[in-house]
Amino acid sequence: MIGVVFAFAALRVKGLYLALSTLAMQFVMDWVISHVPAISGGVSATLQAPPMKLLGQVVTSEAATYYVVLAWTLLVMLFMLNLRRTALGRALVAVREKDFAAAVIGVQSFYYKLVAFAASAFIGGVSGAMLIFGFYHAVTPEQFAVNVSIELLAMVIVGGLGSIIGSFFGAAFILLLPGQMNTFIAWLAKLFGLDIGVEALAHIPHMVYGATIIVVLLIEPMGLGKLYGNVRNYLLVWPFGYVRK
């Protein structure tokens, strides 16, 4: 229902403006969650997550929790991979590409936009619950602030719009690369005996990380998913490049 409410507020915009409008709506939601104690208990409240249950059975071990979250991830991935083959998926693609042209051929763009928002809100809501049960074990308003949405948007852009495998690449790039970059920069400084201050050492990896994102998008504007597809297609016919002709 919350996804449908967001849809009504963003039906007249698309592309980057759609992302901005949903981010603006999140500012409203953040204020409501933080300042209405009946919902969250207030700004400083922390809600402890109860034990995870699956089909009535309590999931206690970390390994079992991991497999539950993995099963949900695979289920969503299979759903998205097969969605395009269905009438619903083809209608969503038509609305995404050009909603006016989709309306001309009989696709009700208003209905399918509502369905897209509702389905994405459902998947995001359950995934957020999995994050709480499997990792945080407690809920605070700061865990789902606007910066988290910006980070998720960056994952999609870097990974590639409309790419399933690109979403995995984008998440790994945004979440894992900064830590690896910090370790790599510190190792280089130690290897070459460079006397880099703590403050500089804290900021240099972020600069290199941002430059890496720019380079990736310059090489392939469609993201890492498209870059992976290009490399895979090349290797499938290598060294017989003439096959592509």
SEGUKOL-642076 format. One line per 10 residues: number of its first residue (from 1); their letters; for each residue x, y, z of N, C-alpha, C, CB. Coordinates in steps of 0.2 Angstrom, whole numbers, plus 5000, padded with zeros to 4 digits. Glycine has a CB too. Layout:
<pts>
NUM	a	X Y Z X Y Z X Y Z X Y Z ~ ...
</pts>
This chain:
<pts>
1	migvvfafaa	5004 4994 5000 5000 5000 5000 5004 5006 5000 4995 5000 5006 ~ 5010 5006 5004 5014 5012 5004 5017 5013 4997 5020 5011 5009 ~ 5019 5008 4993 5022 5008 4986 5017 5011 4982 5024 5001 4984 ~ 5010 5010 4982 5005 5013 4978 5004 5020 4980 4998 5009 4979 ~ 5005 5022 4986 5005 5029 4988 5010 5033 4985 5005 5030 4996 ~ 5016 5030 4985 5022 5033 4981 5021 5033 4974 5028 5029 4983 ~ 5017 5028 4971 5016 5028 4964 5012 5034 4962 5013 5022 4962 ~ 5007 5036 4966 5002 5041 4964 5006 5048 4964 4996 5041 4969 ~ 5011 5048 4968 5015 5055 4969 5020 5055 4963 5018 5055 4975 ~ 5021 5050 4959 5027 5050 4955 5024 5047 4948 5032 5046 4957
11	lrvkglylal	5018 5047 4946 5016 5045 4940 5017 5049 4934 5008 5043 4940 ~ 5018 5056 4935 5019 5060 4930 5026 5062 4928 5015 5067 4932 ~ 5030 5058 4931 5038 5059 4930 5041 5053 4928 5041 5063 4936 ~ 5047 5053 4925 5050 5047 4924 5058 5048 4924 5048 5044 4917 ~ 5062 5043 4923 5069 5043 4923 5072 5046 4930 5071 5047 4917 ~ 5076 5051 4929 5080 5054 4935 5075 5058 4939 5085 5058 4932 ~ 5070 5061 4936 5065 5064 4940 5061 5060 4944 5060 5068 4935 ~ 5060 5053 4942 5056 5049 4946 5060 5047 4952 5054 5042 4942 ~ 5067 5046 4951 5071 5044 4957 5071 5050 4962 5078 5043 4954 ~ 5071 5056 4959 5071 5062 4964 5065 5063 4967 5073 5068 4960
21	stlamqfvmd	5059 5061 4964 5053 5062 4967 5052 5057 4973 5047 5061 4962 ~ 5054 5051 4972 5054 5046 4977 5058 5047 4983 5055 5039 4974 ~ 5064 5050 4981 5068 5052 4987 5065 5058 4991 5075 5054 4984 ~ 5062 5062 4987 5058 5068 4991 5053 5065 4995 5055 5073 4986 ~ 5049 5060 4993 5044 5056 4997 5047 5053 5003 5040 5051 4993 ~ 5053 5051 5002 5057 5047 5008 5058 5052 5013 5063 5044 5006 ~ 5060 5058 5012 5061 5063 5017 5055 5064 5021 5063 5070 5014 ~ 5049 5064 5018 5043 5064 5022 5042 5058 5026 5037 5065 5017 ~ 5043 5052 5023 5043 5046 5027 5047 5046 5033 5044 5040 5023 ~ 5054 5048 5032 5058 5049 5038 5056 5053 5043 5065 5051 5035
31	wvishvpais	5053 5059 5041 5050 5063 5047 5045 5060 5050 5048 5070 5043 ~ 5040 5057 5047 5034 5054 5050 5037 5048 5055 5030 5051 5045 ~ 5041 5044 5052 5044 5038 5056 5047 5041 5063 5049 5034 5052 ~ 5051 5046 5062 5055 5049 5068 5051 5053 5073 5061 5053 5065 ~ 5046 5056 5070 5042 5061 5075 5035 5058 5077 5041 5067 5071 ~ 5033 5052 5075 5027 5049 5077 5028 5043 5081 5022 5047 5070 ~ 5028 5044 5088 5030 5038 5092 5026 5032 5091 5030 5041 5099 ~ 5020 5033 5089 5015 5027 5088 5018 5022 5083 5008 5030 5086 ~ 5022 5025 5078 5025 5020 5073 5032 5017 5075 5026 5024 5067 ~ 5036 5022 5077 5043 5019 5079 5045 5020 5086 5048 5023 5074
41	ggvsatlqap	5041 5024 5090 5044 5025 5097 5048 5031 5097 5047 5019 5099 ~ 5049 5035 5092 5052 5041 5092 5059 5041 5089 5053 5043 5099 ~ 5063 5047 5089 5069 5047 5086 5074 5042 5089 5072 5054 5086 ~ 5075 5042 5095 5080 5038 5099 5078 5031 5100 5082 5041 5105 ~ 5072 5029 5098 5070 5022 5099 5073 5016 5095 5062 5021 5098 ~ 5074 5011 5098 5077 5005 5095 5072 4999 5096 5084 5003 5098 ~ 5070 4996 5090 5066 4990 5091 5070 4984 5090 5060 4991 5085 ~ 5070 4980 5095 5073 4973 5094 5070 4968 5090 5075 4970 5101 ~ 5073 4965 5085 5070 4960 5081 5069 4954 5085 5074 4959 5075 ~ 5063 4951 5084 5061 4944 5087 5065 4939 5084 5054 4943 5088
51	pmkllgqvvt	5065 4933 5086 5069 4927 5083 5065 4926 5076 5069 4921 5087 ~ 5069 4925 5071 5066 4923 5064 5063 4916 5065 5072 4923 5059 ~ 5057 4916 5062 5053 4910 5061 5051 4908 5054 5047 4910 5065 ~ 5052 4902 5052 5051 4900 5045 5046 4894 5046 5057 4898 5041 ~ 5040 4895 5043 5035 4889 5044 5034 4887 5051 5037 4883 5039 ~ 5034 4892 5055 5033 4890 5062 5039 4888 5066 5028 4885 5063 ~ 5044 4887 5063 5050 4885 5066 5055 4890 5067 5054 4879 5062 ~ 5058 4891 5073 5062 4896 5075 5069 4895 5072 5063 4897 5083 ~ 5072 4900 5068 5079 4900 5065 5083 4903 5070 5079 4903 5058 ~ 5088 4899 5073 5092 4901 5078 5100 4902 5076 5092 4896 5084
61	seaatyyvvl	5102 4897 5072 5109 4897 5070 5110 4902 5065 5112 4890 5068 ~ 5117 4905 5065 5118 4910 5059 5118 4907 5052 5125 4913 5061 ~ 5120 4900 5052 5121 4897 5046 5113 4896 5043 5124 4890 5046 ~ 5109 4894 5047 5102 4894 5045 5099 4900 5043 5097 4891 5051 ~ 5101 4906 5046 5098 4912 5044 5101 4914 5038 5100 4917 5050 ~ 5107 4912 5037 5111 4914 5030 5107 4910 5024 5118 4912 5030 ~ 5105 4904 5025 5102 4900 5020 5095 4903 5019 5102 4893 5022 ~ 5092 4905 5024 5085 4908 5023 5085 4914 5019 5082 4910 5030 ~ 5090 4919 5020 5091 4925 5016 5093 4923 5009 5096 4929 5020 ~ 5098 4918 5009 5100 4916 5002 5094 4913 4998 5105 4911 5003
71	awtllvmlfm	5090 4910 5001 5084 4907 4997 5079 4913 4995 5080 4902 5002 ~ 5079 4918 4999 5074 4923 4997 5078 4927 4991 5073 4928 5003 ~ 5084 4928 4991 5088 4931 4986 5087 4927 4980 5096 4932 4988 ~ 5088 4921 4980 5087 4917 4974 5080 4917 4971 5090 4909 4975 ~ 5075 4917 4976 5068 4917 4974 5067 4924 4970 5064 4916 4980 ~ 5069 4929 4972 5068 4936 4969 5072 4936 4962 5071 4941 4973 ~ 5078 4933 4962 5082 4933 4956 5078 4929 4951 5089 4930 4957 ~ 5076 4923 4952 5072 4919 4948 5066 4922 4945 5070 4912 4951 ~ 5062 4925 4950 5056 4929 4948 5058 4934 4943 5053 4932 4954 ~ 5063 4938 4944 5065 4944 4939 5067 4941 4933 5070 4948 4943
81	lnlrrtalgr	5071 4935 4933 5074 4932 4927 5068 4930 4922 5078 4927 4928 ~ 5063 4927 4925 5057 4925 4921 5051 4930 4920 5054 4919 4925 ~ 5052 4936 4924 5046 4941 4923 5046 4943 4916 5048 4946 4928 ~ 5051 4944 4912 5051 4947 4906 5048 4942 4901 5058 4949 4903 ~ 5048 4936 4902 5044 4931 4898 5037 4931 4898 5047 4924 4899 ~ 5034 4934 4903 5027 4934 4904 5024 4941 4901 5025 4934 4912 ~ 5017 4941 4901 5014 4946 4898 5015 4952 4902 5006 4945 4897 ~ 5015 4951 4909 5016 4957 4914 5023 4960 4912 5015 4954 4921 ~ 5028 4956 4912 5035 4958 4910 5035 4962 4904 5040 4953 4910 ~ 5032 4960 4899 5032 4963 4892 5029 4970 4893 5029 4959 4887
91	alvavrekdf	5023 4970 4896 5020 4976 4897 5024 4981 4901 5013 4975 4901 ~ 5027 4979 4906 5031 4983 4910 5037 4986 4906 5034 4980 4916 ~ 5040 4982 4902 5045 4984 4897 5043 4990 4893 5048 4979 4893 ~ 5037 4988 4890 5034 4993 4885 5032 5000 4889 5027 4991 4882 ~ 5030 5000 4895 5029 5006 4898 5035 5009 4900 5025 5005 4905 ~ 5040 5006 4902 5047 5009 4903 5050 5012 4897 5052 5003 4906 ~ 5049 5009 4891 5052 5012 4886 5049 5018 4883 5053 5007 4880 ~ 5042 5018 4883 5038 5023 4880 5031 5022 4882 5039 5025 4873 ~ 5029 5026 4888 5022 5024 4890 5017 5026 4885 5021 5028 4897 ~ 5018 5032 4882 5013 5034 4877 5012 5029 4871 5015 5041 4874
101	aaavigvqsf	5017 5026 4869 5017 5021 4863 5014 5015 4866 5024 5019 4861 ~ 5015 5013 4873 5012 5007 4876 5004 5008 4876 5015 5006 4882 ~ 5002 5014 4878 4995 5016 4878 4992 5015 4872 4994 5023 4881 ~ 4995 5017 4866 4992 5016 4859 4991 5009 4858 4997 5019 4854 ~ 4995 5004 4860 4994 4997 4858 4990 4994 4863 5001 4994 4857 ~ 4987 4997 4868 4982 4994 4873 4985 4993 4879 4979 4988 4870 ~ 4991 4995 4881 4994 4993 4888 4992 4999 4892 5001 4993 4887 ~ 4988 4997 4898 4986 5002 4903 4992 5004 4907 4980 5000 4907 ~ 4995 5010 4905 5002 5012 4908 5000 5014 4916 5005 5018 4905 ~ 4994 5017 4917 4993 5018 4924 4993 5012 4929 4986 5022 4924
111	yyklvafaas	4989 5007 4926 4989 5001 4930 4995 4998 4931 4984 4996 4927 ~ 4999 4997 4926 5006 4994 4926 5011 4998 4930 5009 4992 4919 ~ 5010 5004 4930 5015 5008 4935 5013 5007 4942 5014 5016 4933 ~ 5007 5006 4944 5005 5005 4951 5007 4998 4953 4997 5005 4951 ~ 5007 4993 4948 5009 4986 4949 5016 4986 4950 5007 4981 4943 ~ 5020 4990 4946 5027 4990 4947 5029 4993 4954 5031 4994 4941 ~ 5026 4998 4956 5028 5001 4962 5026 4997 4968 5024 5008 4963 ~ 5020 4993 4968 5018 4989 4973 5022 4983 4974 5011 4987 4972 ~ 5024 4980 4968 5029 4974 4968 5036 4976 4970 5029 4971 4961 ~ 5038 4981 4968 5045 4983 4971 5045 4985 4978 5048 4989 4967
121	afiggvsgam	5039 4988 4980 5039 4990 4988 5039 4983 4992 5033 4994 4989 ~ 5035 4978 4989 5034 4972 4993 5041 4968 4993 5029 4967 4989 ~ 5045 4968 4987 5051 4965 4987 5056 4969 4992 5054 4965 4980 ~ 5056 4975 4991 5060 4979 4996 5059 4979 5003 5060 4987 4994 ~ 5052 4978 5005 5050 4977 5012 5053 4971 5015 5043 4978 5012 ~ 5052 4965 5011 5054 4959 5013 5061 4958 5014 5051 4953 5009 ~ 5065 4961 5009 5072 4961 5009 5075 4965 5015 5075 4964 5002 ~ 5071 4971 5016 5073 4975 5022 5072 4971 5029 5069 4981 5023 ~ 5067 4967 5029 5066 4963 5035 5071 4957 5035 5059 4959 5034 ~ 5073 4955 5030 5078 4950 5030 5085 4953 5032 5079 4947 5023
131	lifgfyhavt	5086 4959 5030 5092 4963 5033 5092 4963 5040 5093 4969 5029 ~ 5086 4965 5043 5086 4966 5050 5086 4959 5054 5079 4969 5052 ~ 5083 4954 5052 5083 4948 5055 5090 4944 5054 5078 4943 5052 ~ 5093 4945 5048 5099 4942 5047 5106 4945 5049 5099 4940 5040 ~ 5105 4952 5050 5112 4956 5051 5111 4960 5057 5113 4959 5044 ~ 5106 4965 5056 5106 4970 5062 5103 4968 5068 5102 4976 5059 ~ 5098 4964 5068 5094 4961 5074 5091 4967 5078 5099 4957 5078 ~ 5091 4973 5075 5087 4978 5078 5086 4984 5073 5091 4981 5084 ~ 5081 4988 5074 5079 4993 5070 5079 5000 5073 5072 4991 5067 ~ 5082 5004 5069 5083 5011 5071 5081 5015 5065 5089 5013 5074
141	peqfavnvsi	5078 5021 5065 5077 5025 5059 5083 5027 5055 5074 5032 5062 ~ 5089 5027 5058 5095 5029 5054 5097 5024 5049 5100 5031 5059 ~ 5095 5017 5051 5097 5012 5046 5094 5012 5039 5095 5005 5049 ~ 5088 5016 5038 5085 5016 5032 5084 5024 5030 5078 5013 5032 ~ 5089 5028 5031 5089 5035 5030 5090 5036 5022 5094 5039 5034 ~ 5090 5042 5020 5090 5044 5013 5097 5042 5010 5089 5051 5012 ~ 5102 5042 5014 5109 5040 5011 5109 5033 5009 5114 5041 5016 ~ 5105 5029 5012 5104 5022 5010 5101 5021 5003 5100 5017 5016 ~ 5096 5025 5002 5092 5025 4996 5097 5027 4990 5086 5029 4996 ~ 5101 5032 4992 5106 5035 4987 5111 5030 4985 5109 5041 4989
151	ellamvivgg	5113 5026 4990 5118 5020 4990 5115 5015 4985 5120 5017 4996 ~ 5108 5013 4986 5105 5008 4982 5104 5011 4975 5098 5007 4985 ~ 5103 5017 4974 5102 5020 4967 5109 5019 4964 5100 5027 4968 ~ 5115 5021 4968 5121 5020 4965 5123 5013 4963 5127 5023 4970 ~ 5120 5008 4967 5121 5001 4965 5118 4999 4958 5119 4996 4970 ~ 5112 5002 4957 5108 5001 4951 5112 5004 4945 5101 5003 4952 ~ 5114 5010 4946 5117 5014 4940 5124 5011 4938 5118 5021 4942 ~ 5128 5009 4943 5134 5006 4942 5133 4999 4939 5139 5006 4948 ~ 5129 4995 4942 5128 4988 4940 5124 4988 4933 5123 4985 4944 ~ 5120 4993 4931 5117 4993 4925 5109 4992 4926 5119 4987 4920
161	lgsiigsffg	5105 4997 4923 5098 4997 4923 5095 4991 4919 5095 5003 4920 ~ 5091 4987 4922 5088 4982 4919 5092 4975 4918 5086 4984 4912 ~ 5097 4975 4922 5102 4969 4922 5102 4966 4929 5109 4971 4920 ~ 5100 4959 4929 5099 4956 4935 5106 4954 4938 5096 4949 4934 ~ 5111 4952 4933 5118 4951 4936 5121 4957 4937 5122 4947 4931 ~ 5119 4963 4934 5122 4969 4935 5120 4972 4942 5120 4974 4930 ~ 5115 4970 4945 5113 4972 4952 5117 4968 4957 5105 4970 4953 ~ 5120 4962 4956 5124 4959 4960 5131 4962 4960 5125 4952 4958 ~ 5133 4964 4953 5140 4967 4952 5140 4974 4956 5141 4968 4945 ~ 5134 4978 4955 5133 4985 4958 5134 4984 4965 5127 4988 4955
171	aafilllpgq	5130 4979 4968 5130 4979 4976 5137 4977 4978 5125 4974 4978 ~ 5141 4973 4975 5147 4971 4977 5152 4977 4976 5150 4965 4973 ~ 5151 4981 4971 5156 4986 4969 5155 4992 4974 5154 4989 4962 ~ 5149 4993 4976 5147 4999 4981 5149 4997 4988 5140 5001 4981 ~ 5147 4990 4990 5148 4988 4997 5155 4986 4999 5143 4983 4999 ~ 5158 4982 4994 5164 4978 4995 5171 4982 4993 5165 4972 4992 ~ 5170 4986 4988 5176 4989 4985 5179 4995 4990 5175 4992 4978 ~ 5175 4999 4993 5178 5004 4998 5183 5001 5003 5173 5008 5001 ~ 5181 4995 5006 5185 4992 5011 5192 4989 5008 5182 4987 5015 ~ 5191 4986 5002 5197 4984 4999 5201 4989 4996 5195 4979 4993
181	mntfiawlak	5198 4995 4994 5202 5001 4992 5206 5004 4998 5198 5006 4989 ~ 5203 5004 5004 5207 5006 5010 5213 5002 5011 5202 5007 5016 ~ 5212 4995 5011 5217 4991 5012 5223 4991 5007 5215 4984 5012 ~ 5221 4992 5001 5226 4992 4995 5230 4999 4996 5222 4992 4988 ~ 5227 5005 4997 5230 5011 4998 5235 5011 5004 5225 5017 4999 ~ 5233 5008 5009 5237 5007 5015 5243 5003 5013 5234 5005 5021 ~ 5242 4997 5010 5248 4993 5008 5253 4996 5003 5245 4986 5004 ~ 5250 5000 4998 5255 5004 4994 5259 5009 4998 5250 5007 4988 ~ 5256 5012 5002 5259 5017 5006 5265 5014 5010 5255 5021 5011 ~ 5263 5008 5013 5268 5005 5017 5274 5002 5012 5265 4999 5021
191	lfgldigvea	5272 4999 5006 5277 4996 5002 5282 5001 4999 5273 4993 4996 ~ 5280 5007 4998 5284 5012 4995 5287 5017 5001 5281 5017 4990 ~ 5285 5016 5007 5288 5020 5012 5285 5027 5012 5295 5020 5012 ~ 5279 5028 5010 5276 5034 5010 5273 5036 5017 5271 5035 5005 ~ 5275 5042 5019 5273 5045 5025 5266 5049 5024 5278 5049 5029 ~ 5261 5045 5024 5254 5048 5023 5250 5049 5030 5250 5044 5018 ~ 5248 5055 5031 5244 5056 5037 5238 5052 5038 5243 5063 5038 ~ 5235 5051 5044 5229 5047 5045 5223 5050 5041 5228 5047 5052 ~ 5223 5057 5041 5217 5060 5038 5218 5059 5031 5217 5068 5040 ~ 5224 5060 5028 5224 5059 5021 5223 5052 5019 5231 5061 5018
201	lahiphmvyg	5225 5047 5023 5224 5040 5021 5217 5038 5022 5228 5036 5026 ~ 5213 5042 5026 5206 5041 5026 5202 5044 5020 5203 5044 5032 ~ 5205 5049 5017 5201 5052 5011 5203 5050 5004 5202 5060 5012 ~ 5210 5048 5004 5212 5046 4997 5208 5040 4994 5220 5044 4998 ~ 5207 5034 4998 5203 5029 4995 5196 5031 4993 5202 5024 5001 ~ 5193 5036 4996 5187 5038 4993 5187 5042 4987 5183 5043 4999 ~ 5193 5046 4986 5194 5049 4980 5195 5044 4974 5200 5054 4980 ~ 5199 5039 4976 5201 5034 4971 5194 5030 4969 5206 5029 4973 ~ 5190 5028 4974 5184 5025 4973 5179 5029 4969 5181 5023 4980 ~ 5179 5035 4970 5174 5039 4966 5177 5039 4958 5174 5046 4968
211	atiivvllie	5184 5040 4958 5186 5040 4951 5185 5033 4947 5194 5042 4951 ~ 5185 5028 4951 5184 5021 4948 5177 5021 4946 5185 5016 4954 ~ 5172 5024 4949 5165 5024 4947 5165 5027 4940 5161 5027 4952 ~ 5168 5033 4940 5168 5037 4934 5171 5034 4928 5171 5044 4935 ~ 5177 5030 4929 5180 5027 4924 5176 5021 4921 5187 5024 4926 ~ 5172 5017 4926 5168 5012 4924 5162 5014 4920 5165 5008 4930 ~ 5159 5020 4922 5153 5022 4918 5156 5026 4911 5150 5028 4922 ~ 5162 5028 4911 5164 5031 4905 5166 5025 4900 5171 5035 4906 ~ 5168 5019 4902 5170 5014 4898 5163 5011 4896 5174 5008 4902 ~ 5158 5010 4900 5152 5007 4898 5146 5010 4902 5152 4999 4900
221	pmglgklygn	5143 5015 4899 5138 5019 4902 5132 5014 4904 5135 5024 4897 ~ 5131 5008 4901 5126 5004 4903 5128 5000 4910 5124 4999 4898 ~ 5133 5001 4913 5135 4998 4919 5139 4991 4918 5129 4996 4923 ~ 5141 4989 4924 5145 4983 4924 5141 4977 4921 5147 4981 4932 ~ 5135 4976 4922 5131 4971 4919 5132 4970 4911 5124 4971 4920 ~ 5132 4976 4908 5133 4977 4901 5140 4975 4899 5131 4983 4898 ~ 5145 4978 4903 5152 4976 4902 5153 4969 4903 5156 4980 4908 ~ 5150 4965 4908 5151 4958 4908 5148 4955 4902 5147 4956 4915 ~ 5143 4957 4900 5140 4954 4894 5144 4955 4888 5133 4957 4892 ~ 5148 4960 4887 5152 4962 4881 5158 4957 4882 5155 4969 4881
231	vrnyllvwpf	5161 4956 4888 5167 4952 4889 5165 4944 4887 5170 4952 4896 ~ 5159 4942 4890 5157 4936 4889 5155 4934 4882 5150 4934 4893 ~ 5152 4939 4878 5151 4938 4871 5158 4937 4867 5147 4943 4868 ~ 5163 4941 4869 5169 4941 4866 5172 4934 4867 5173 4947 4868 ~ 5172 4932 4873 5176 4926 4875 5172 4920 4872 5176 4925 4882 ~ 5166 4920 4870 5162 4914 4868 5164 4913 4861 5155 4916 4867 ~ 5167 4918 4857 5169 4916 4850 5177 4917 4849 5165 4921 4845 ~ 5180 4919 4855 5187 4920 4854 5191 4913 4853 5190 4923 4860 ~ 5196 4912 4849 5199 4917 4845 5196 4918 4838 5206 4916 4844 ~ 5190 4915 4837 5187 4916 4830 5182 4922 4830 5183 4909 4829
241	gyvrk	5186 4928 4830 5182 4934 4830 5177 4935 4823 5186 4939 4830 ~ 5179 4931 4818 5175 4932 4812 5168 4929 4813 5179 4929 4806 ~ 5167 4925 4818 5160 4922 4819 5155 4927 4820 5161 4917 4824 ~ 5157 4933 4823 5152 4938 4825 5150 4942 4819 5155 4943 4830 ~ 5154 4941 4813 5152 4944 4807 5147 4940 4803 5158 4946 4803
</pts>
